Amino acid sequence: MIKDVAVILAAAGKSSRFRDPFSKKVFTLCSGKPVWQHSAQLFSDHPRVGQIIMAIAPEDRETVQEKFSGNLTMLGVEIVLGGSERFESIRNALERVKAGLSLIAVHDAARPCLTKSAFEAVLAVADRKGAAVLGSPIRATVKRCDSSDKVTATVARDGLWQAQTPQVFRADILKSAYAKLKGAPTDDSQVVEEAGTSVYCVEGPETNIKITTKDDLKVAESFLRVPQRTKDNPFF
């Protein structure tokens, strides 16, 4: 199989809501491995992935080199220094993407529970459409509140999705969109949308959570203890 996918792991966040003075969430152990390593392992093992780049905060460079240099080498993960905002980190990583890789997948390093089947589902749509994101349709009732937390409206949830990662784009589409970037988008799909390219949602598993708090870490550990369902193992 041709290696035609570059993966960018976004790991330069501040982890302010994780509330751990000793470790950022992506470097914390989760089921025996640092959070970032779970998804990095999945990508490293995938036959289409030809490059993995992890964007980290400049202040974490020494820690990452001291603690994880062996794991990074084993998994083939390159390090790039990020910026103060997420989009700056992705833009820095884009400059390091190898020529000849036709798709770029951007994934939150704080999502350790991604499955191979979900990754391949979003890759398949990106292959056909050029731009695809994992997500989940919003099924709960959604309320809009004002600054005092008073409900001002109940929002119709038809057509609303909660975005996940990876978000996968044809390399030329993502690079061109970032070249035109204005403002401070919250995800890569928004960058591509605002550049005029259609993006398609692919339903991902509810287990593909992003770790924000320590409670999320416990939930992720519970998900990682359950073997993922496969064709050869249909009972899990």
C-alpha positions, 0 to 999 in steps of 0.5 A: 500500500502506498504511504500517502498520508501525513499526520499532524498531532496537535500537542502544544496546548496549555492544558489549563483545565486539566489542573495538574501542576506537574504534567500537561494532559498529553504527557500524562500516563493513560493506561500505561502510556502517555496520552499522545502515544496511543494515537501516535502508535495507531498512526505509526502502524497504519500502512498509509501513513508516511509521516507523523509530526507532533507540534509541541509548545516551545517550553515543553521541548526539554521535557519531551526530549528527556522523557520521550525521545526513545518513544518518538524515535520508535514511532517515527514521530518528528517534533516541531515547535508550535505557536501560542494558538492552535492554528499557528502550531498547525501552520508550523507543522505544515511547513514540514510535511513531505512533498508527495504525501497527498493527504494530511490528517490533523489529530488532537494528541489529547484524543487517545481512543481513536480506532483504526476503523474510524481513521479509515472511515474518514480517510475514505471520504477524504479520498473521494471528497477532498475534505472530511472530519470525524464528528458525532451528531448532537442528540441531546437538547441544546440550550443557549444561555446569556452571561448570567447562565439564564437560558435564552433559547432552545436550539434546534439540533437538526443538522448539528454535529460535534466535531472530532479529529482526525480531520483529513484534507487533500494536502493542496487544499489544506495548505492553500487554505492556511495560506489565505488564513485570517482570524483565529479559527478553532479547528482546521475544518473552519480554515478550509470552509472559510477558504471556500472548500466543502467539508464532509462529516463522517460519524465517529465513535462516541468513545473518541473523546478529547481529554480536557479534565482528569475525569476525562482521563478516567473515562478514556482509560475505561475505553482503552481497556475494552478491545475494539470490535473487529471483523475477526473479533465481532463480540467486542 
